[in-house]
């Protein structure tokens, strides 16, 4: 009898009661969404301003990367964040003011406005 009780107790504890754990901030969805928005806003940065010298260096690096097809670390500004990707530069469209690159991970062509570029360095 005692063993049967212990076995049933072990089965009960391993399965649990089937209830979800209480998460204090998720109990009110509006508050949870508001807290997420505040945390996202804290991590945002302003678009960096580049000097003429930095722009010239970016231009030279883009030219060299286009001709050599080497991988570069492409750092750019997007929606309040500074992001970095490893990519090869495919081409530059000066009429549309866009840089087209192929990312290293998924091998996808992506267009990036030239004024969003913060830094380009060779790997």
DRENDO-1510 file (C-alpha; in Angstrom, 1 decimal, always signed):
<recs>
REC; n; res; u; v; w
REC; 1; UNK; +0.0; +0.0; +0.0 .
REC; 2; UNK; +2.8; +2.4; +1.0 .
REC; 3; UNK; +4.6; +1.8; -2.3 .
REC; 4; UNK; +1.5; +2.4; -4.4 .
REC; 5; UNK; +1.0; +5.8; -2.7 .
REC; 6; UNK; +4.7; +6.7; -3.3 .
REC; 7; UNK; +4.4; +5.7; -7.0 .
REC; 8; UNK; +1.2; +7.7; -7.5 .
REC; 9; UNK; +2.9; +10.7; -5.8 .
REC; 10; UNK; +5.9; +10.4; -8.1 .
REC; 11; UNK; +3.7; +10.3; -11.2 .
REC; 12; UNK; +1.7; +13.3; -9.9 .
REC; 13; UNK; +4.9; +15.4; -9.3 .
REC; 14; UNK; +6.5; +14.5; -12.6 .
REC; 15; UNK; +3.4; +15.5; -14.6 .
REC; 16; UNK; +2.6; +18.6; -12.6 .
REC; 17; UNK; -0.9; +20.0; -12.4 .
REC; 18; UNK; -1.0; +21.2; -16.0 .
REC; 19; UNK; -1.1; +24.8; -15.0 .
REC; 20; UNK; +1.0; +27.5; -16.5 .
REC; 21; UNK; +3.4; +29.4; -14.3 .
REC; 22; UNK; +2.4; +32.9; -13.3 .
REC; 23; UNK; +4.4; +35.7; -15.0 .
REC; 24; UNK; +3.8; +38.9; -13.1 .
REC; 25; UNK; +4.3; +41.3; -16.0 .
REC; 26; UNK; +2.5; +39.2; -18.6 .
REC; 27; UNK; -0.7; +39.2; -16.5 .
REC; 28; UNK; -1.6; +42.6; -18.0 .
REC; 29; UNK; -0.8; +42.6; -21.8 .
REC; 30; UNK; -1.0; +46.4; -22.1 .
REC; 31; UNK; +1.6; +46.9; -19.4 .
REC; 32; UNK; +3.8; +44.1; -20.9 .
REC; 33; UNK; +3.7; +45.8; -24.3 .
REC; 34; UNK; +4.4; +49.2; -22.8 .
REC; 35; UNK; +7.5; +47.8; -20.9 .
REC; 36; UNK; +8.8; +46.2; -24.1 .
REC; 37; UNK; +8.4; +49.6; -25.9 .
REC; 38; UNK; +10.3; +51.4; -23.2 .
REC; 39; UNK; +13.2; +48.9; -23.2 .
REC; 40; UNK; +13.4; +49.1; -27.0 .
REC; 41; UNK; +13.5; +52.9; -26.9 .
REC; 42; UNK; +16.4; +52.8; -24.3 .
REC; 43; UNK; +18.5; +50.8; -26.7 .
REC; 44; UNK; +18.0; +53.1; -29.7 .
REC; 45; UNK; +20.9; +55.4; -30.9 .
REC; 46; UNK; +20.9; +58.4; -33.2 .
REC; 47; UNK; +22.3; +58.2; -36.7 .
REC; 48; UNK; +26.0; +58.9; -36.6 .
REC; 49; UNK; +27.3; +61.9; -38.6 .
REC; 50; UNK; +30.4; +61.1; -40.7 .
REC; 51; UNK; +33.2; +63.6; -41.5 .
REC; 52; UNK; +34.5; +64.2; -45.1 .
REC; 53; UNK; +37.5; +62.2; -44.3 .
REC; 54; UNK; +35.5; +59.2; -43.2 .
REC; 55; UNK; +33.3; +59.5; -46.3 .
REC; 56; UNK; +36.4; +59.4; -48.5 .
REC; 57; UNK; +37.7; +56.3; -46.7 .
REC; 58; UNK; +34.3; +54.6; -47.1 .
REC; 59; UNK; +34.4; +55.4; -50.8 .
REC; 60; UNK; +37.9; +54.0; -51.3 .
REC; 61; UNK; +37.0; +50.9; -49.3 .
REC; 62; UNK; +33.9; +50.3; -51.4 .
REC; 63; UNK; +35.9; +50.7; -54.7 .
REC; 64; UNK; +38.5; +48.2; -53.5 .
REC; 65; UNK; +35.9; +45.7; -52.2 .
REC; 66; UNK; +34.0; +45.9; -55.6 .
REC; 67; UNK; +37.2; +45.1; -57.6 .
REC; 68; UNK; +38.6; +42.5; -55.3 .
REC; 69; UNK; +35.3; +40.8; -54.3 .
REC; 70; UNK; +36.7; +40.4; -50.7 .
REC; 71; UNK; +34.5; +40.0; -47.7 .
REC; 72; UNK; +33.9; +43.2; -45.6 .
REC; 73; UNK; +32.3; +44.0; -42.3 .
REC; 74; UNK; +29.5; +46.3; -43.3 .
REC; 75; UNK; +28.3; +48.5; -40.4 .
REC; 76; UNK; +25.1; +50.4; -41.0 .
REC; 77; UNK; +22.3; +52.3; -39.2 .
REC; 78; UNK; +18.8; +50.9; -39.3 .
REC; 79; UNK; +15.7; +51.9; -37.3 .
REC; 80; UNK; +17.7; +53.3; -34.3 .
REC; 81; UNK; +20.3; +50.4; -34.2 .
REC; 82; UNK; +23.8; +50.0; -35.5 .
REC; 83; UNK; +24.1; +46.6; -37.2 .
REC; 84; UNK; +27.1; +44.8; -38.6 .
REC; 85; UNK; +27.1; +42.1; -41.3 .
REC; 86; UNK; +29.8; +40.2; -43.2 .
REC; 87; UNK; +29.2; +40.6; -46.9 .
REC; 88; UNK; +30.6; +41.1; -50.4 .
REC; 89; UNK; +29.7; +44.3; -52.2 .
REC; 90; UNK; +27.9; +43.4; -55.5 .
REC; 91; UNK; +27.5; +46.9; -57.0 .
REC; 92; UNK; +26.7; +50.6; -56.2 .
REC; 93; UNK; +23.9; +52.4; -57.9 .
REC; 94; UNK; +24.7; +56.1; -57.7 .
REC; 95; UNK; +21.4; +57.1; -59.4 .
REC; 96; UNK; +19.3; +55.5; -56.7 .
REC; 97; UNK; +22.0; +56.1; -54.0 .
REC; 98; UNK; +22.0; +52.4; -53.1 .
REC; 99; UNK; +24.7; +49.9; -52.3 .
REC; 100; UNK; +23.9; +46.2; -53.2 .
REC; 101; UNK; +25.6; +43.6; -51.1 .
REC; 102; UNK; +25.5; +39.8; -50.8 .
REC; 103; UNK; +25.5; +38.6; -47.2 .
REC; 104; UNK; +27.8; +35.9; -46.0 .
REC; 105; UNK; +25.3; +33.8; -44.1 .
REC; 106; UNK; +22.3; +33.4; -46.4 .
REC; 107; UNK; +23.9; +34.5; -49.7 .
REC; 108; UNK; +21.0; +37.0; -50.3 .
REC; 109; UNK; +21.3; +40.3; -52.3 .
REC; 110; UNK; +20.3; +43.2; -50.2 .
REC; 111; UNK; +20.0; +46.9; -51.0 .
REC; 112; UNK; +21.2; +49.5; -48.5 .
REC; 113; UNK; +21.0; +53.3; -48.8 .
REC; 114; UNK; +24.4; +54.8; -49.0 .
REC; 115; UNK; +23.6; +57.3; -46.3 .
REC; 116; UNK; +22.9; +54.5; -43.8 .
REC; 117; UNK; +26.5; +53.2; -44.0 .
REC; 118; UNK; +28.5; +53.9; -40.9 .
REC; 119; UNK; +31.7; +51.9; -41.6 .
REC; 120; UNK; +33.2; +49.3; -43.9 .
REC; 121; UNK; +36.3; +47.2; -43.1 .
REC; 122; UNK; +37.9; +44.3; -44.7 .
REC; 123; UNK; +37.7; +40.9; -42.8 .
</recs>
